[in-house]
Amino acid sequence: MIAAAHFNRIAESQGLPYHAVSRGVYPDAEVPEKIKSGLLADGFPGDPLKPKLVADKEIGNAARVITLGCELPKTAQQAGRKITDWSNLPAVSSGYADARKAIVERVERLVKELSDKQSPVK
């Protein structure tokens, strides 16, 4: 949820045609309070969307799938070349600020990579 929110904000500010969604393999029933309050402090709406289960179709249609230390269902692993794992991030449960910082750094690198692909070759 943190990665998708920051990705969308940064990508939109750079005029990139990409949109991230947040899904889970075992989604919580509700967004944890630490994440809600952290996103609110970052200027995002105070009531994020309810966590949703990832669907094979979404993975198949995605330009890129980023996982945060989880294994996708076997049926979804056919998208292998599109999957990037960010498993070595600090846990939000250990501190929102450290997790947010690490996630945003990864998001910024991803946006730069995508932006470089959009730039016309000179």
N, C-alpha and C positions, 0 to 999 in steps of 0.2 A: 504494500500500500504506500509506504514511504517512497520507494523507488519510482513507482508509477506516477505519483503526484509530482515529484520533482522533475522526472523526465518530461512529463507533459508541459510543465511550466517553462522549462528551459527550451525544449524543442519548439514550442509555440513562439517564444520570444525570438528565436532565430529563423522563424518562417519555415521550419521543416515540416514535411507532410506526414509525420509519424504520430501515432497515439498509442500510449501504453495502457494496459488494463492490469489490474491486480487480481490474481486467482490463487487458490490454494489446493494442495493435495488433500489436506485435512484442515479445512478452514474452521476458524473459531465461529461460534454462534454470533458473536458481536465483535466489533473492533475493540481491542484492549484499551483501557483508559489511558495508559502511557502513550499509546500511539495517537489516540484522539487528541489529547492535550498537546502533544508534540506537534502534530500537524496544524492545530489551531494556532500555536505560537509561531509557526512558520508562515502563517497567513492563509492557510487553506481552510475550507469550510469546516465548521465544528462538528458536523454530522456526516462523516464519510459513509460511503455505500457499505452495505452489509457484506461481509466476506462471502465469496462464492467459490464453489468447487470448479476446478479447471476441467474443461471438456476437451476430448480428443479433437473435435472439429476445430476448436479455437487454436489448438497447437498446430494442427495441420495448415490452417490458414494464416498463421503468424509469420511475419517476416523474420522475427527473431524471438526466441524464448529465453528468458533469464530466470534461472532458478537460484534460490537463496538457501542452499544447503539441504535440498530435499530431492528425492528421486521421483521422477514422473512415472505414472503407470506404464507398464510394459507396452501397452497399445499406443502410447504417445511417443515412445522412444524412436519411432521410425523417422522422426523429424531431426535426427541426430546432428546434422550439420548446422541446424538453426539453434541448437541449445548451447547456452553458456552458463556455467555454474559459478555463482559468487558465494561459495560456501564458507570462506574464511573471514566473514564479517563479524564484528562484535554483536552480541545478542542485544536486542532492544530491552529485554528483561534485565540486563545488567546495567543499562543506562542509555536513555534515548539519545543524548548528545553525541556520544561516541559512535553509536550505531548510525545515526543520521549523517555524521561527518563522513564515515567510510562509504555509506551508500551514495551520498551526493558526489563524492569523488569519482566513484565508478560510473555513475550516471553522466557526469560531465565528460569523462573519457569516451563513453559510448556515443553521446551526442556529437562530440568532436569527430569521431570516426564516421558517423552517419553524415555529418555536415561536409566532411572532406569528400565523401562519395557523391554528394549533390553538386559540389562546385564544378563548374565547367573546366575542362583541361585547357591550359593555355600553351 
